[in-house]
Amino acid sequence: MARWLALLPLFLHLAFPSAVPSVTFSTELANVQFTYQFGGDFSVQAEISPDTQLSQANLLIQSGDNAVQSFPLSLSQQTLLSGSFSTSQLKAQPFSRLYYWFELTSVDGTTITTPAYWVDYSDNRYSWQDSESKWFVIHWVDGKAPSGDELQQLALNGLKQATQWVPVSPNLPVNIYVYPDQAALQAVLDAADPAGIAGEAFPLNNLILVSASADLNSTQDLERQIPHELTHLLEYQVTLQNYSAAPAWLMEGLAVNAETYPNADYARVLEKAASASDWIPLEKLCSPFAADSATFTQSYAESGAFVKYLATTYGTERILSLLQASASGLDCSHQVENTYGQSLDALEQSWHDTLQSQSHSGTNYSIYVAILVLLGILFVVRRIFEKKREENGRRGE
C-alpha cells in the first residue's frame, strides 16, 4: 500500500499534465543603469538571472503626478535588458525626480514588477555652480550670471517683494536655476510656451527657472523675474492642489505687481487698449493665457492693472480670500462674486471707469502744463522785444 501511495503523485501528473510548466523568477536585477543627455536621449539597462525566462519586459517611468509611461525593452542573450529613447517622449518637468521600475512577463504569462529606482532629471548640458543658504539653493553657469552672493541677495529681495502681495511662508529652501540667457531657457521649456517667457515656476518641485541678461552689470531682468516666479510658489502654498483652478489673471496679476521694476511695455499696451476700448475680457483671462504674441503682453498688462485696482480698492486681504476660494470648486466668475459680492463684469467695468477718469485727469493736467509752458514762452518773447525796443530808444537819443 505504501508503494502505491509513493507513486500517486506520478499518476496524478500523468493524468492531469500541465499545458505549460510553471516558471518562477526573481525581481532582483543587477547593474541597473539609467543614463540621459538632457534634450537628447535616455537609455536604461539591467542584468537578469540566466535562469529567468522572459517573454516581454517594459520600463515604467513616472514623474510627479503625471501618468505612468511604458517603454518596451529588448532582451539580449536572455540576461541583459536594454532600451534607448528620446527625452522628448518623457512627460517630465526639468529638474524633477524620475521614478522608474521594470515590468517583467515570463513565458507562462506571469507578470511581476520590480522595486522602484529614481534619478534626478537635471539639465546636464551645463556645469552648474551652486550657492546655498537657508532660503535658497541657487545654481548658475560661471561667467554667465552675477556671483552667488549677489544672486542670494537678489532672491531674498525678490522674496520680500513677493510676500507683500502673497503674505505666506514659502517651503525652504527654494531651488533657483539661472540660465545664461533667455534663449537657453526657452530651449528647456515646453515648445508650446510663448517665446517671450523669461522665467518659469514649477510649484510641485519648489523650483523656479530664470534667465540672466547679456549685460552682467545689469540685474533688472532678474529683479523682475525672480519675485514674479517666487510669487507663483507662494500662490501654490495657498491653493495647493487647487492651483490650476484659481483665475489666471489673479495668479499672473499678483506676480506682475511683485516685480521690482515695472515692465514699460505694459503701460503702453494699457494706454492703447484704453484709447481704443479694445480690452481682452477678464472672463477670457480666467484660463491660462494664449500663446498668441499679439495678446500675450496685453493679458499680463491687464491682469497686473486689475489686481492692483482690487488691492487698492478692497485691500490685499480680500485677494488672499480669492486665492483660497479656488478650493470651492466654483468657476472663476463665481469665485469672484462670492469674494467681492459683485460680478466679475461689474468689477471690470468699475476698473475701466477708473482708468478713464485717470486718463481724463491726466489729459487735463497735460493741457494745463502746456498752457503754462506756452505762457512762459510768450513772456520770454515779450521781454526780448521790450529789451530790443529799449536799446533802440537809447541809440536814438
C-alpha positions as a Markdown table, in Angstrom:
| # | Residue | x | y | z |
|---|---|---|---|---|
| 1 | Met | 0.0 | 0.0 | 0.0 |
| 2 | Ala | 2.8 | 2.4 | 0.9 |
| 3 | Arg | 4.3 | 1.7 | -2.5 |
| 4 | Trp | 1.1 | 2.8 | -4.3 |
| 5 | Leu | 1.0 | 6.0 | -2.2 |
| 6 | Ala | 4.5 | 6.8 | -3.2 |
| 7 | Leu | 3.6 | 6.5 | -6.9 |
| 8 | Leu | 0.4 | 8.6 | -6.5 |
| 9 | Pro | 2.0 | 12.0 | -7.5 |
| 10 | Leu | 3.4 | 10.4 | -10.7 |
| 11 | Phe | -0.1 | 9.0 | -11.6 |
| 12 | Leu | -1.7 | 12.4 | -11.0 |
| 13 | His | 0.9 | 14.2 | -13.1 |
| 14 | Leu | 0.3 | 11.8 | -16.0 |
| 15 | Ala | -3.5 | 12.1 | -15.7 |
| 16 | Phe | -3.5 | 15.9 | -15.5 |
| 17 | Pro | -0.5 | 17.2 | -17.3 |
| 18 | Ser | 0.2 | 21.0 | -17.2 |
| 19 | Ala | 0.0 | 22.8 | -20.6 |
| 20 | Val | 3.0 | 25.0 | -19.8 |
| 21 | Pro | 5.4 | 24.3 | -16.9 |
| 22 | Ser | 5.3 | 26.9 | -14.2 |
| 23 | Val | 8.2 | 29.3 | -14.2 |
| 24 | Thr | 9.4 | 31.1 | -11.2 |
| 25 | Phe | 11.7 | 34.1 | -11.5 |
| 26 | Ser | 13.1 | 36.8 | -9.3 |
| 27 | Thr | 12.5 | 40.6 | -9.3 |
| 28 | Glu | 16.2 | 41.1 | -8.4 |
| 29 | Leu | 18.1 | 42.9 | -11.1 |
| 30 | Ala | 21.9 | 43.6 | -11.2 |
| 31 | Asn | 23.9 | 46.6 | -12.6 |
| 32 | Val | 20.8 | 48.8 | -13.2 |
| 33 | Gln | 21.9 | 51.9 | -15.1 |
| 34 | Phe | 19.8 | 54.9 | -16.3 |
| 35 | Thr | 21.7 | 57.5 | -18.3 |
| 36 | Tyr | 20.5 | 60.5 | -20.2 |
| 37 | Gln | 21.6 | 63.6 | -22.1 |
| 38 | Phe | 19.1 | 66.4 | -21.3 |
| 39 | Gly | 17.3 | 67.3 | -24.5 |
| 40 | Gly | 18.7 | 64.2 | -26.2 |
| 41 | Asp | 18.2 | 60.5 | -25.5 |
| 42 | Phe | 17.9 | 58.4 | -22.4 |
| 43 | Ser | 19.0 | 54.8 | -22.0 |
| 44 | Val | 18.4 | 52.0 | -19.5 |
| 45 | Gln | 19.9 | 48.6 | -19.0 |
| 46 | Ala | 19.8 | 45.9 | -16.3 |
| 47 | Glu | 21.0 | 42.4 | -15.9 |
| 48 | Ile | 18.7 | 39.5 | -15.0 |
| 49 | Ser | 19.4 | 35.9 | -13.9 |
| 50 | Pro | 20.2 | 33.5 | -16.8 |
| 51 | Asp | 17.5 | 31.2 | -15.4 |
| 52 | Thr | 14.8 | 33.8 | -15.9 |
| 53 | Gln | 12.7 | 33.0 | -19.0 |
| 54 | Leu | 11.0 | 36.3 | -20.2 |
| 55 | Ser | 8.6 | 36.8 | -23.0 |
| 56 | Gln | 8.4 | 40.6 | -22.5 |
| 57 | Ala | 9.9 | 43.5 | -20.5 |
| 58 | Asn | 8.9 | 47.1 | -20.1 |
| 59 | Leu | 10.4 | 50.1 | -18.5 |
| 60 | Leu | 7.9 | 52.1 | -16.5 |
| 61 | Ile | 8.5 | 55.8 | -15.6 |
| 62 | Gln | 6.6 | 58.4 | -13.6 |
| 63 | Ser | 7.4 | 62.0 | -12.7 |
| 64 | Gly | 5.3 | 63.9 | -10.2 |
| 65 | Asp | 1.6 | 63.5 | -10.7 |
| 66 | Asn | 2.0 | 62.6 | -14.4 |
| 67 | Ala | 0.7 | 59.3 | -15.7 |
| 68 | Val | 3.0 | 56.3 | -15.8 |
| 69 | Gln | 4.7 | 55.8 | -19.1 |
| 70 | Ser | 5.7 | 52.5 | -20.5 |
| 71 | Phe | 8.7 | 51.8 | -22.8 |
| 72 | Pro | 9.4 | 48.4 | -24.4 |
| 73 | Leu | 12.8 | 46.8 | -23.7 |
| 74 | Ser | 14.8 | 44.3 | -25.6 |
| 75 | Leu | 16.4 | 41.2 | -24.2 |
| 76 | Ser | 19.9 | 40.1 | -25.2 |
| 77 | Gln | 21.3 | 36.7 | -24.6 |
| 78 | Gln | 18.5 | 36.2 | -22.0 |
| 79 | Thr | 20.5 | 38.2 | -19.5 |
| 80 | Leu | 20.5 | 41.9 | -20.5 |
| 81 | Leu | 17.5 | 44.2 | -20.7 |
| 82 | Ser | 18.1 | 47.4 | -22.6 |
| 83 | Gly | 16.4 | 50.3 | -24.4 |
| 84 | Ser | 17.2 | 53.8 | -25.7 |
| 85 | Phe | 14.6 | 56.5 | -26.3 |
| 86 | Ser | 14.3 | 60.3 | -26.9 |
| 87 | Thr | 13.8 | 62.5 | -23.9 |
| 88 | Ser | 11.1 | 64.3 | -25.9 |
| 89 | Gln | 8.9 | 61.3 | -25.1 |
| 90 | Leu | 9.2 | 61.9 | -21.4 |
| 91 | Lys | 6.4 | 63.6 | -19.5 |
| 92 | Ala | 8.7 | 65.2 | -17.0 |
| 93 | Gln | 9.4 | 68.7 | -15.9 |
| 94 | Pro | 13.1 | 69.9 | -15.9 |
| 95 | Phe | 14.9 | 69.1 | -12.7 |
| 96 | Ser | 12.1 | 66.8 | -11.5 |
| 97 | Arg | 12.7 | 63.4 | -9.9 |
| 98 | Leu | 12.0 | 60.4 | -12.2 |
| 99 | Tyr | 10.9 | 57.1 | -10.6 |
| 100 | Tyr | 11.4 | 54.1 | -12.8 |
| 101 | Trp | 10.9 | 50.3 | -12.4 |
| 102 | Phe | 10.6 | 47.2 | -14.6 |
| 103 | Glu | 7.6 | 45.2 | -15.6 |
| 104 | Leu | 8.6 | 41.6 | -16.4 |
| 105 | Thr | 6.4 | 38.9 | -18.0 |
| 106 | Ser | 7.6 | 35.3 | -18.0 |
| 107 | Val | 6.9 | 32.7 | -20.7 |
| 108 | Asp | 4.0 | 31.3 | -18.7 |
| 109 | Gly | 2.3 | 34.7 | -18.7 |
| 110 | Thr | 3.1 | 35.7 | -15.1 |
| 111 | Thr | 3.8 | 39.4 | -14.7 |
| 112 | Ile | 5.7 | 41.0 | -11.9 |
| 113 | Thr | 7.1 | 44.4 | -11.2 |
| 114 | Thr | 10.4 | 45.2 | -9.6 |
| 115 | Pro | 11.1 | 47.7 | -6.8 |
| 116 | Ala | 11.4 | 51.3 | -8.0 |
| 117 | Tyr | 14.6 | 53.3 | -8.7 |
| 118 | Trp | 15.0 | 57.0 | -9.1 |
| 119 | Val | 17.1 | 59.6 | -10.9 |
| 120 | Asp | 17.0 | 63.4 | -10.8 |
| 121 | Tyr | 16.3 | 64.7 | -14.3 |
| 122 | Ser | 18.6 | 67.8 | -14.3 |
| 123 | Asp | 19.9 | 69.8 | -17.2 |
| 124 | Asn | 23.3 | 68.2 | -17.5 |
| 125 | Arg | 24.3 | 70.3 | -20.5 |
| 126 | Tyr | 25.8 | 72.8 | -18.1 |
| 127 | Ser | 28.4 | 72.7 | -15.4 |
| 128 | Trp | 26.3 | 74.4 | -12.7 |
| 129 | Gln | 27.8 | 76.5 | -9.9 |
| 130 | Asp | 26.0 | 76.3 | -6.5 |
| 131 | Ser | 25.3 | 78.7 | -3.7 |
| 132 | Glu | 23.3 | 77.5 | -0.6 |
| 133 | Ser | 21.6 | 79.4 | 2.2 |
| 134 | Lys | 18.7 | 78.5 | 4.4 |
| 135 | Trp | 16.5 | 80.4 | 2.0 |
| 136 | Phe | 17.7 | 79.3 | -1.5 |
| 137 | Val | 19.8 | 76.8 | -3.4 |
| 138 | Ile | 20.9 | 78.8 | -6.4 |
| 139 | His | 22.5 | 77.3 | -9.5 |
| 140 | Trp | 24.1 | 79.3 | -12.3 |
| 141 | Val | 26.7 | 79.0 | -15.0 |
| 142 | Asp | 30.1 | 80.5 | -14.2 |
| 143 | Gly | 30.7 | 83.8 | -16.1 |
| 144 | Lys | 27.1 | 83.9 | -17.3 |
| 145 | Ala | 25.4 | 85.4 | -14.3 |
| 146 | Pro | 26.2 | 87.6 | -11.2 |
| 147 | Ser | 28.1 | 86.0 | -8.3 |
| 148 | Gly | 26.4 | 83.6 | -5.9 |
| 149 | Asp | 26.3 | 86.1 | -3.1 |
| 150 | Glu | 24.7 | 88.7 | -5.4 |
| 151 | Leu | 22.2 | 86.2 | -6.6 |
| 152 | Gln | 21.3 | 85.2 | -3.0 |
| 153 | Gln | 20.7 | 88.9 | -2.2 |
| 154 | Leu | 18.6 | 89.4 | -5.3 |
| 155 | Ala | 16.5 | 86.3 | -4.4 |
| 156 | Leu | 16.0 | 87.5 | -0.8 |
| 157 | Asn | 14.9 | 90.9 | -2.0 |
| 158 | Gly | 12.6 | 89.2 | -4.5 |
| 159 | Leu | 11.0 | 87.1 | -1.8 |
| 160 | Lys | 10.3 | 90.3 | 0.3 |
| 161 | Gln | 8.6 | 91.7 | -2.8 |
| 162 | Ala | 6.5 | 88.6 | -3.4 |
| 163 | Thr | 5.4 | 88.3 | 0.3 |
| 164 | Gln | 4.0 | 91.8 | 0.1 |
| 165 | Trp | 1.4 | 90.5 | -2.3 |
| 166 | Val | 1.0 | 86.9 | -1.1 |
| 167 | Pro | 1.9 | 87.1 | 2.7 |
| 168 | Val | 2.6 | 83.4 | 3.3 |
| 169 | Ser | 5.8 | 81.5 | 4.1 |
| 170 | Pro | 7.4 | 79.5 | 1.3 |
| 171 | Asn | 8.8 | 76.0 | 1.5 |
| 172 | Leu | 12.5 | 76.3 | 2.2 |
| 173 | Pro | 14.9 | 76.2 | 0.6 |
| 174 | Val | 13.7 | 77.2 | -2.8 |
| 175 | Asn | 15.7 | 75.9 | -5.8 |
| 176 | Ile | 16.6 | 78.6 | -8.4 |
| 177 | Tyr | 18.3 | 77.9 | -11.7 |
| 178 | Val | 19.7 | 80.9 | -13.5 |
| 179 | Tyr | 20.1 | 80.2 | -17.3 |
| 180 | Pro | 22.8 | 82.2 | -19.2 |
| 181 | Asp | 20.1 | 84.0 | -21.4 |
| 182 | Gln | 16.5 | 83.8 | -22.5 |
| 183 | Ala | 17.3 | 81.6 | -25.5 |
| 184 | Ala | 18.9 | 79.0 | -23.3 |
| 185 | Leu | 15.8 | 79.0 | -21.0 |
| 186 | Gln | 13.5 | 78.7 | -24.0 |
| 187 | Ala | 15.2 | 75.5 | -25.1 |
| 188 | Val | 14.2 | 73.9 | -21.8 |
| 189 | Leu | 10.6 | 75.0 | -21.7 |
| 190 | Asp | 7.6 | 73.4 | -23.4 |
| 191 | Ala | 7.6 | 74.2 | -27.1 |
| 192 | Ala | 4.0 | 75.5 | -26.6 |
| 193 | Asp | 5.2 | 78.2 | -24.3 |
| 194 | Pro | 5.3 | 81.7 | -25.7 |
| 195 | Ala | 8.6 | 83.0 | -27.0 |
| 196 | Gly | 8.6 | 85.9 | -24.6 |
| 197 | Ile | 8.8 | 83.8 | -21.5 |
| 198 | Ala | 11.9 | 84.7 | -19.5 |
| 199 | Gly | 11.2 | 82.6 | -16.4 |
| 200 | Glu | 9.1 | 79.7 | -15.2 |
| 201 | Ala | 7.9 | 78.3 | -11.9 |
| 202 | Phe | 7.4 | 74.7 | -11.0 |
| 203 | Pro | 5.4 | 74.7 | -7.7 |
| 204 | Leu | 5.3 | 71.0 | -7.3 |
| 205 | Asn | 9.1 | 70.9 | -7.3 |
| 206 | Asn | 9.5 | 74.2 | -5.3 |
| 207 | Leu | 11.7 | 75.4 | -8.2 |
| 208 | Ile | 12.0 | 78.4 | -10.4 |
| 209 | Leu | 13.9 | 78.9 | -13.6 |
| 210 | Val | 15.0 | 82.4 | -14.7 |
| 211 | Ser | 17.4 | 83.9 | -17.3 |
| 212 | Ala | 20.3 | 86.3 | -16.9 |
| 213 | Ser | 20.8 | 89.4 | -19.0 |
| 214 | Ala | 23.6 | 89.6 | -21.6 |
| 215 | Asp | 24.8 | 92.6 | -19.7 |
| 216 | Leu | 26.1 | 91.1 | -16.4 |
| 217 | Asn | 26.3 | 94.6 | -14.9 |
| 218 | Ser | 22.5 | 94.9 | -15.2 |
| 219 | Thr | 20.3 | 92.9 | -12.9 |
| 220 | Gln | 17.0 | 94.5 | -13.8 |
| 221 | Asp | 15.8 | 91.4 | -15.7 |
| 222 | Leu | 16.5 | 89.1 | -12.7 |
| 223 | Glu | 14.9 | 91.7 | -10.4 |
| 224 | Arg | 11.7 | 91.3 | -12.4 |
| 225 | Gln | 11.8 | 87.6 | -13.0 |
| 226 | Ile | 12.8 | 86.3 | -9.5 |
| 227 | Pro | 10.0 | 88.0 | -7.5 |
| 228 | His | 7.5 | 87.1 | -10.3 |
| 229 | Glu | 8.3 | 83.4 | -10.2 |
| 230 | Leu | 8.6 | 83.3 | -6.4 |
| 231 | Thr | 5.1 | 84.7 | -6.2 |
| 232 | His | 3.8 | 81.7 | -8.0 |
| 233 | Leu | 5.4 | 79.4 | -5.4 |
| 234 | Leu | 3.7 | 81.4 | -2.7 |
| 235 | Glu | 0.4 | 81.1 | -4.5 |
| 236 | Tyr | 0.8 | 77.4 | -4.5 |
| 237 | Gln | 1.2 | 77.4 | -0.7 |
| 238 | Val | -2.3 | 79.0 | -0.5 |
| 239 | Thr | -4.0 | 76.9 | -3.3 |
| 240 | Leu | -2.1 | 73.6 | -3.2 |
| 241 | Gln | -3.9 | 71.1 | -5.4 |
| 242 | Asn | -6.3 | 73.8 | -6.5 |
| 243 | Tyr | -3.5 | 75.9 | -8.1 |
| 244 | Ser | -4.9 | 75.5 | -11.6 |
| 245 | Ala | -8.4 | 76.3 | -10.5 |
| 246 | Ala | -7.5 | 79.9 | -9.5 |
| 247 | Pro | -8.1 | 82.6 | -12.1 |
| 248 | Ala | -5.1 | 83.0 | -14.3 |
| 249 | Trp | -5.5 | 86.8 | -14.3 |
| 250 | Leu | -5.2 | 86.7 | -10.5 |
| 251 | Met | -2.1 | 84.5 | -10.4 |
| 252 | Glu | -0.3 | 86.5 | -13.1 |
| 253 | Gly | -1.5 | 89.8 | -11.8 |
| 254 | Leu | -0.1 | 89.2 | -8.4 |
| 255 | Ala | 3.2 | 88.1 | -9.9 |
| 256 | Val | 3.4 | 91.2 | -12.2 |
| 257 | Asn | 2.8 | 93.5 | -9.2 |
| 258 | Ala | 5.6 | 91.8 | -7.2 |
| 259 | Glu | 8.2 | 92.6 | -9.9 |
| 260 | Thr | 10.8 | 95.1 | -8.6 |
| 261 | Tyr | 10.7 | 97.1 | -11.8 |
| 262 | Pro | 7.5 | 97.6 | -13.8 |
| 263 | Asn | 7.5 | 96.5 | -17.4 |
| 264 | Ala | 7.3 | 99.6 | -19.6 |
| 265 | Asp | 5.5 | 97.8 | -22.3 |
| 266 | Tyr | 2.5 | 97.2 | -20.0 |
| 267 | Ala | 1.8 | 100.9 | -19.6 |
| 268 | Arg | 2.0 | 101.4 | -23.3 |
| 269 | Val | -0.3 | 98.5 | -24.1 |
| 270 | Leu | -2.9 | 99.6 | -21.5 |
| 271 | Glu | -2.9 | 103.1 | -22.8 |
| 272 | Lys | -3.5 | 101.8 | -26.3 |
| 273 | Ala | -6.3 | 99.5 | -25.1 |
| 274 | Ala | -8.0 | 102.2 | -23.2 |
| 275 | Ser | -7.9 | 104.8 | -26.0 |
| 276 | Ala | -9.4 | 102.2 | -28.4 |
| 277 | Ser | -11.7 | 100.5 | -25.9 |
| 278 | Asp | -10.0 | 97.3 | -27.1 |
| 279 | Trp | -9.9 | 95.2 | -23.9 |
| 280 | Ile | -9.5 | 91.5 | -23.5 |
| 281 | Pro | -12.5 | 90.5 | -21.3 |
| 282 | Leu | -11.2 | 89.3 | -17.9 |
| 283 | Glu | -13.6 | 86.3 | -18.3 |
| 284 | Lys | -11.2 | 85.1 | -21.1 |
| 285 | Leu | -8.2 | 85.6 | -18.8 |
| 286 | Cys | -9.6 | 83.2 | -16.2 |
| 287 | Ser | -7.9 | 80.4 | -18.2 |
| 288 | Pro | -4.1 | 80.2 | -18.9 |
| 289 | Phe | -3.1 | 82.9 | -21.4 |
| 290 | Ala | -3.0 | 82.1 | -25.1 |
| 291 | Ala | 0.5 | 81.9 | -26.6 |
| 292 | Asp | -0.5 | 84.4 | -29.3 |
| 293 | Ser | 2.1 | 87.2 | -29.1 |
| 294 | Ala | -0.5 | 89.8 | -30.2 |
| 295 | Thr | -2.5 | 89.3 | -27.0 |
| 296 | Phe | 0.1 | 87.8 | -24.6 |
| 297 | Thr | 1.6 | 91.1 | -23.4 |
| 298 | Gln | -1.8 | 92.7 | -23.1 |
| 299 | Ser | -3.0 | 89.7 | -21.0 |
| 300 | Tyr | -0.3 | 90.3 | -18.4 |
| 301 | Ala | -0.7 | 94.1 | -18.5 |
| 302 | Glu | -4.5 | 93.9 | -17.9 |
| 303 | Ser | -4.0 | 91.3 | -15.1 |
| 304 | Gly | -1.5 | 93.4 | -13.3 |
| 305 | Ala | -3.5 | 96.5 | -13.5 |
| 306 | Phe | -6.8 | 94.9 | -12.5 |
| 307 | Val | -5.2 | 93.1 | -9.5 |
| 308 | Lys | -3.6 | 96.4 | -8.4 |
| 309 | Tyr | -7.1 | 98.1 | -8.7 |
| 310 | Leu | -8.6 | 95.3 | -6.5 |
| 311 | Ala | -5.8 | 95.7 | -3.9 |
| 312 | Thr | -6.1 | 99.5 | -3.8 |
| 313 | Thr | -9.9 | 99.5 | -3.7 |
| 314 | Tyr | -10.7 | 96.5 | -1.5 |
| 315 | Gly | -7.4 | 95.6 | 0.2 |
| 316 | Thr | -4.9 | 92.7 | -0.2 |
| 317 | Glu | -6.7 | 90.6 | 2.4 |
| 318 | Arg | -9.6 | 90.1 | 0.0 |
| 319 | Ile | -7.2 | 89.0 | -2.7 |
| 320 | Leu | -5.9 | 86.3 | -0.4 |
| 321 | Ser | -9.5 | 85.2 | 0.2 |
| 322 | Leu | -10.0 | 85.0 | -3.6 |
| 323 | Leu | -6.9 | 82.7 | -3.8 |
| 324 | Gln | -8.4 | 80.5 | -1.1 |
| 325 | Ala | -11.7 | 80.4 | -3.0 |
| 326 | Ser | -10.1 | 78.2 | -5.6 |
| 327 | Ala | -10.8 | 75.3 | -3.4 |
| 328 | Ser | -14.6 | 75.9 | -3.6 |
| 329 | Gly | -15.0 | 74.1 | -6.9 |
| 330 | Leu | -16.7 | 77.1 | -8.3 |
| 331 | Asp | -15.8 | 78.7 | -11.7 |
| 332 | Cys | -13.8 | 81.9 | -11.9 |
| 333 | Ser | -16.8 | 84.2 | -12.1 |
| 334 | His | -18.5 | 82.7 | -9.0 |
| 335 | Gln | -15.3 | 82.7 | -7.0 |
| 336 | Val | -15.0 | 86.5 | -7.6 |
| 337 | Glu | -18.7 | 87.1 | -6.8 |
| 338 | Asn | -18.5 | 85.1 | -3.6 |
| 339 | Thr | -15.4 | 87.0 | -2.5 |
| 340 | Tyr | -16.4 | 90.6 | -3.6 |
| 341 | Gly | -20.1 | 90.5 | -3.5 |
| 342 | Gln | -20.4 | 91.6 | -7.1 |
| 343 | Ser | -19.8 | 90.1 | -10.5 |
| 344 | Leu | -16.5 | 90.0 | -12.4 |
| 345 | Asp | -18.1 | 92.1 | -15.2 |
| 346 | Ala | -19.2 | 94.8 | -12.7 |
| 347 | Leu | -15.7 | 94.9 | -11.1 |
| 348 | Glu | -14.2 | 95.1 | -14.6 |
| 349 | Gln | -16.4 | 98.0 | -15.6 |
| 350 | Ser | -15.6 | 99.8 | -12.4 |
| 351 | Trp | -11.9 | 99.4 | -13.2 |
| 352 | His | -12.3 | 100.7 | -16.7 |
| 353 | Asp | -14.2 | 103.7 | -15.4 |
| 354 | Thr | -11.4 | 104.4 | -13.0 |
| 355 | Leu | -8.8 | 104.2 | -15.8 |
| 356 | Gln | -10.9 | 106.6 | -18.0 |
| 357 | Ser | -11.2 | 109.0 | -15.1 |
| 358 | Gln | -7.4 | 108.9 | -14.5 |
| 359 | Ser | -6.9 | 109.4 | -18.2 |
| 360 | His | -9.1 | 112.5 | -18.4 |
| 361 | Ser | -7.4 | 113.9 | -15.3 |
| 362 | Gly | -4.0 | 113.3 | -16.9 |
| 363 | Thr | -5.2 | 114.9 | -20.1 |
| 364 | Asn | -6.5 | 118.0 | -18.3 |
| 365 | Tyr | -3.2 | 118.2 | -16.3 |
| 366 | Ser | -1.2 | 117.9 | -19.5 |
| 367 | Ile | -3.3 | 120.7 | -21.1 |
| 368 | Tyr | -2.7 | 122.9 | -18.0 |
| 369 | Val | 1.0 | 122.3 | -18.1 |
| 370 | Ala | 1.1 | 123.0 | -21.9 |
| 371 | Ile | -0.7 | 126.3 | -21.3 |
| 372 | Leu | 1.8 | 127.3 | -18.6 |
| 373 | Val | 4.7 | 126.4 | -20.9 |
| 374 | Leu | 3.2 | 128.5 | -23.7 |
| 375 | Leu | 2.6 | 131.5 | -21.4 |
| 376 | Gly | 6.2 | 131.2 | -20.2 |
| 377 | Ile | 7.4 | 131.3 | -23.8 |
| 378 | Leu | 5.2 | 134.3 | -24.6 |
| 379 | Phe | 6.5 | 136.1 | -21.5 |
| 380 | Val | 10.1 | 135.4 | -22.6 |
| 381 | Val | 9.5 | 136.6 | -26.2 |
| 382 | Arg | 7.8 | 139.7 | -24.9 |
| 383 | Arg | 10.7 | 140.5 | -22.6 |
| 384 | Ile | 13.1 | 140.1 | -25.5 |
| 385 | Phe | 11.1 | 142.6 | -27.7 |
| 386 | Glu | 10.9 | 145.0 | -24.8 |
| 387 | Lys | 14.7 | 144.9 | -24.3 |
| 388 | Lys | 15.3 | 145.5 | -28.0 |
| 389 | Arg | 12.9 | 148.4 | -28.0 |
| 390 | Glu | 14.6 | 150.0 | -25.0 |
| 391 | Glu | 18.0 | 149.5 | -26.7 |
| 392 | Asn | 16.8 | 151.1 | -29.9 |
| 393 | Gly | 15.4 | 154.1 | -27.9 |
| 394 | Arg | 18.7 | 154.7 | -26.2 |
| 395 | Arg | 20.5 | 154.7 | -29.5 |
| 396 | Gly | 18.1 | 157.3 | -30.9 |
| 397 | Glu | 18.9 | 159.7 | -28.0 |
